[in-house]
Amino acid sequence: MDKRLLDILCCPVSKTPVRPANAAELDALNRAIDAGQLDTVAGAGVKTHFAEALVTVDRKVVYRVDDGIPVMLPEEGVGTAQLADFPAGT
């Protein structure tokens, strides 16, 4: 993802900056999806694997990136508190 875009993106709710999710974080998200245990903050079950994502630097919320386009809608965020095994970020 373009560094200039990353520099201006932030969580639409908390205004916390975001960074790209690493492979371990994506794996944890996708395992939870496979187990049917991942919901958006709006309560909708997440069914599609994350190929790319952005994580707030405080590691509280993840936003999907679809075809290189960040989906930064508040209701589409995924809270990491529901993931017991969400790894430490880099």
Stockholm file with secondary structure:
# STOCKHOLM 1.0

chainA/1-90         MDKRLLDILCCPVSKTPVRPANAAELDALNRAIDAGQLDTVAGAGVKTHFAEALVTVDRKVVYRVDDGIPVMLPEEGVGTAQLADFPAGT
#=GR chainA/1-90 SS CCHHHHHHCBCTTTCCBEEECCHHHHHHHHHHHHTTCCBCTTSCBCCSCCSSEEEETTSSEEEEEETTEECCCGGGCEEGGGCTTCCCCC
#=GC SS_cons        CCHHHHHHCBCTTTCCBEEECCHHHHHHHHHHHHTTCCBCTTSCBCCSCCSSEEEETTSSEEEEEETTEECCCGGGCEEGGGCTTCCCCC
//
